[in-house]
């Protein structure tokens, strides 16, 4: 029995010599390892990247008219008749937007990403696609035109983002997917339906019209034109529509690619 005990002790001694004890890692060392991993494998949200690319090219569009004079008041001031969004497609200040945003407004103003406000004028329109082209009178020195991409290879389920000024709360980005292609939609009061539209589920609301629908690369594939709500309410319930960029660029007399 003594020999067996001696053999066991020798075996345990040899094991501890060959197998080192586990190393105790200090909390400080663990924190450094985590930070190093984050630095090496920083995850960039695709929508955040797309927004950074397109944001310098997105503008707020307002239509103004003369407000009615009240009793005892002097000269009537400008009144905002409409609010929408637009996207710069030529760096000389050529902007695409929705026709229903600017139609009937005696005066137009756009606000660029850097805060510069400028008068603008309507220079082209395609009522059958609810599209308008406006020209800004004054532009920033470093104005950036958006990059356009063909919508012909869009696939159902493909991620997209909508950028604009819903309810005039400020520049907003929402994400979703392409829900349908070749859709038809009649705008409220529209005399003819809009055809061959991109359906998507990124949230848009009044004020978003005219803004770009973009890929995760920040490239414009459509111009937001409206939302479908089966009730009389004018807010988003999951179905938005955009005019393909091919039609939108055609309204400006441009080849988009």
C-alpha positions as CSV (number, residue, x, y, z in Angstrom):
1,X,0.0,0.0,0.0
2,X,2.9,2.3,0.8
3,X,4.3,1.7,-2.7
4,X,1.0,2.6,-4.3
5,X,0.7,5.8,-2.3
6,X,4.2,6.8,-3.3
7,X,3.4,6.1,-6.9
8,X,0.3,8.4,-6.7
9,X,2.2,11.2,-5.1
10,X,4.9,11.0,-7.8
11,X,2.2,11.1,-10.5
12,X,0.6,14.2,-9.0
13,X,4.0,15.9,-8.7
14,X,4.8,15.2,-12.4
15,X,1.3,16.5,-13.5
16,X,1.8,19.8,-11.7
17,X,5.2,20.2,-13.2
18,X,3.9,19.5,-16.8
19,X,0.6,21.4,-16.6
20,X,1.0,25.0,-15.4
21,X,-1.6,26.6,-13.1
22,X,-4.2,28.8,-14.9
23,X,-3.1,32.4,-15.2
24,X,-5.2,34.9,-13.3
25,X,-6.0,37.8,-15.7
26,X,-6.4,41.2,-14.0
27,X,-9.5,43.3,-14.7
28,X,-7.2,46.0,-16.3
29,X,-5.8,43.4,-18.7
30,X,-9.3,42.3,-19.7
31,X,-10.4,45.9,-20.4
32,X,-7.4,46.4,-22.6
33,X,-8.1,43.3,-24.6
34,X,-11.8,44.3,-25.1
35,X,-10.8,47.8,-26.3
36,X,-8.2,46.4,-28.7
37,X,-10.9,44.1,-30.1
38,X,-13.3,47.0,-30.6
39,X,-10.7,49.1,-32.3
40,X,-9.8,46.2,-34.7
41,X,-13.4,45.1,-35.4
42,X,-15.4,48.3,-35.2
43,X,-18.8,47.7,-36.6
44,X,-20.2,50.5,-38.8
45,X,-24.0,50.5,-39.1
46,X,-24.9,50.4,-42.8
47,X,-27.6,53.0,-42.5
48,X,-25.4,55.4,-40.6
49,X,-22.8,55.1,-43.4
50,X,-25.5,55.7,-46.1
51,X,-26.8,58.7,-44.2
52,X,-23.3,60.3,-44.0
53,X,-22.9,59.9,-47.7
54,X,-26.2,61.4,-48.7
55,X,-26.8,64.0,-46.0
56,X,-24.8,66.9,-47.7
57,X,-27.0,66.5,-50.8
58,X,-30.4,66.7,-49.1
59,X,-32.3,70.0,-48.8
60,X,-35.5,71.2,-47.1
61,X,-38.0,72.7,-49.6
62,X,-40.7,75.2,-48.6
63,X,-43.4,76.8,-50.7
64,X,-44.5,80.3,-49.7
65,X,-47.4,82.5,-50.4
66,X,-48.8,85.8,-49.1
67,X,-50.6,85.5,-45.8
68,X,-53.9,87.2,-45.4
69,X,-53.8,90.5,-43.7
70,X,-55.4,90.7,-40.3
71,X,-57.2,93.8,-39.0
72,X,-54.9,96.4,-37.8
73,X,-51.9,94.7,-39.4
74,X,-49.5,96.2,-41.9
75,X,-48.0,94.4,-44.9
76,X,-48.8,90.7,-45.1
77,X,-45.9,88.4,-44.4
78,X,-44.9,85.2,-46.3
79,X,-46.8,82.1,-45.2
80,X,-45.4,78.6,-45.6
81,X,-47.9,76.8,-47.8
82,X,-46.0,73.5,-48.1
83,X,-43.0,71.7,-46.7
84,X,-41.0,68.9,-48.3
85,X,-37.6,67.6,-49.1
86,X,-35.3,67.5,-52.1
87,X,-32.0,66.1,-53.3
88,X,-29.2,67.9,-55.2
89,X,-28.5,66.1,-58.5
90,X,-26.2,68.7,-60.1
91,X,-23.7,70.6,-58.0
92,X,-24.8,73.9,-59.7
93,X,-27.9,73.8,-57.5
94,X,-30.3,71.6,-59.6
95,X,-32.6,69.8,-57.2
96,X,-35.2,67.0,-57.6
97,X,-38.3,67.1,-55.5
98,X,-42.0,66.1,-55.7
99,X,-44.3,68.3,-57.8
100,X,-47.0,68.4,-55.1
101,X,-44.5,70.0,-52.7
102,X,-43.9,73.0,-55.0
103,X,-47.0,73.2,-57.2
104,X,-49.0,76.4,-56.7
105,X,-46.5,78.1,-54.5
106,X,-45.6,81.7,-55.7
107,X,-42.2,81.5,-54.0
108,X,-39.8,78.7,-53.2
109,X,-37.0,78.5,-50.7
110,X,-34.5,75.7,-50.1
111,X,-32.2,75.1,-47.1
112,X,-29.0,73.3,-47.7
113,X,-27.2,71.0,-45.3
114,X,-24.9,73.8,-44.1
115,X,-27.8,76.0,-43.2
116,X,-27.7,78.3,-46.3
117,X,-31.1,79.3,-47.4
118,X,-31.8,80.3,-51.0
119,X,-34.7,81.3,-53.2
120,X,-35.4,78.7,-55.9
121,X,-37.5,78.5,-59.0
122,X,-39.4,75.7,-60.8
123,X,-37.6,74.8,-64.0
124,X,-39.1,71.5,-65.0
125,X,-42.0,69.1,-64.1
126,X,-43.4,65.7,-64.9
127,X,-47.0,65.6,-63.5
128,X,-47.4,62.0,-64.6
129,X,-44.6,61.1,-62.1
130,X,-45.2,63.8,-59.5
131,X,-41.7,65.1,-60.1
132,X,-40.3,68.6,-60.2
133,X,-36.9,70.1,-60.9
134,X,-36.0,73.4,-59.1
135,X,-32.9,75.6,-59.4
136,X,-31.5,77.3,-56.4
137,X,-30.4,80.9,-56.8
138,X,-27.6,80.7,-54.3
139,X,-25.5,77.6,-53.5
140,X,-22.8,76.6,-51.0
141,X,-19.3,76.7,-52.3
142,X,-18.8,73.0,-51.5
143,X,-22.2,71.7,-52.6
144,X,-22.2,68.0,-53.3
145,X,-24.5,66.3,-55.8
146,X,-25.9,62.9,-54.9
147,X,-24.8,59.8,-56.7
148,X,-27.7,58.0,-58.6
149,X,-27.9,54.3,-59.1
150,X,-30.1,52.3,-61.3
151,X,-33.2,50.8,-59.6
152,X,-33.4,48.0,-62.2
153,X,-31.5,45.5,-60.0
154,X,-33.4,46.3,-56.8
155,X,-34.6,43.1,-55.0
156,X,-37.5,42.5,-52.6
157,X,-36.1,42.6,-49.1
158,X,-33.1,44.7,-50.1
159,X,-32.3,47.3,-47.3
160,X,-33.0,50.9,-48.2
161,X,-33.3,54.2,-46.3
162,X,-35.4,57.3,-46.7
163,X,-34.0,60.7,-45.9
164,X,-36.0,63.9,-45.5
165,X,-37.8,66.4,-43.3
166,X,-41.0,64.6,-42.0
167,X,-43.3,67.1,-40.2
168,X,-40.4,69.6,-40.6
169,X,-38.8,68.3,-37.5
170,X,-35.3,68.3,-39.0
171,X,-33.3,66.0,-41.3
172,X,-34.3,62.5,-40.5
173,X,-33.2,59.0,-41.7
174,X,-35.3,55.9,-41.4
175,X,-34.5,52.4,-42.6
176,X,-36.5,49.5,-44.1
177,X,-36.6,47.2,-47.1
178,X,-37.9,47.2,-50.6
179,X,-41.4,45.7,-50.2
180,X,-42.6,45.7,-53.8
181,X,-41.7,46.8,-57.3
182,X,-43.8,48.1,-60.2
183,X,-46.5,49.4,-57.9
184,X,-49.3,51.8,-58.8
185,X,-50.5,54.5,-56.5
186,X,-53.0,57.4,-56.8
187,X,-52.1,60.4,-54.7
188,X,-54.9,62.1,-52.8
189,X,-56.6,64.4,-55.4
190,X,-54.5,63.0,-58.2
191,X,-56.2,62.7,-61.5
192,X,-54.0,59.9,-62.8
193,X,-52.2,57.1,-61.0
194,X,-48.5,57.0,-60.6
195,X,-47.1,53.8,-62.1
196,X,-44.0,51.6,-61.8
197,X,-43.2,52.7,-58.3
198,X,-40.9,51.3,-55.6
199,X,-42.8,50.2,-52.5
200,X,-40.8,50.3,-49.2
201,X,-41.4,50.2,-45.5
202,X,-38.9,52.8,-44.2
203,X,-41.1,55.3,-42.2
204,X,-42.0,58.5,-44.1
205,X,-44.6,61.1,-43.4
206,X,-45.8,64.5,-44.7
207,X,-42.6,66.5,-45.3
208,X,-40.7,63.5,-46.5
209,X,-42.0,63.9,-50.1
210,X,-39.2,64.7,-52.5
211,X,-36.5,63.2,-50.4
212,X,-34.2,60.4,-51.7
213,X,-34.7,56.7,-51.2
214,X,-31.1,55.3,-51.0
215,X,-29.2,52.1,-50.9
216,X,-26.8,51.2,-48.0
217,X,-24.1,52.8,-50.2
218,X,-25.9,56.2,-50.0
219,X,-26.8,56.1,-53.7
220,X,-30.2,57.4,-54.8
221,X,-32.6,54.8,-56.4
222,X,-35.8,56.8,-56.0
223,X,-37.6,59.9,-55.0
224,X,-40.2,59.6,-52.2
225,X,-43.6,60.5,-53.5
226,X,-46.3,59.4,-51.0
227,X,-47.7,57.0,-48.5
228,X,-50.7,54.7,-48.5
229,X,-53.1,54.9,-45.6
230,X,-56.5,53.3,-46.0
231,X,-57.9,55.8,-43.5
232,X,-58.3,59.5,-43.9
233,X,-55.3,60.1,-41.6
234,X,-52.1,61.3,-43.4
235,X,-49.5,59.4,-41.4
236,X,-47.4,56.4,-42.2
237,X,-48.7,52.9,-41.6
238,X,-46.0,50.8,-43.3
239,X,-46.4,51.5,-47.0
240,X,-44.4,54.2,-48.8
241,X,-43.8,54.8,-52.5
242,X,-40.9,56.3,-54.5
243,X,-40.5,57.1,-58.2
244,X,-37.5,55.2,-59.7
245,X,-34.5,57.4,-60.2
246,X,-34.5,56.7,-63.9
247,X,-37.8,58.6,-64.3
248,X,-36.7,61.2,-61.8
249,X,-33.5,62.0,-63.7
250,X,-35.5,62.0,-66.9
251,X,-37.6,64.9,-65.5
252,X,-34.4,66.9,-65.3
253,X,-33.3,65.9,-68.8
254,X,-30.4,64.0,-67.4
255,X,-29.0,60.5,-67.9
256,X,-28.6,59.3,-64.3
257,X,-25.7,56.9,-64.9
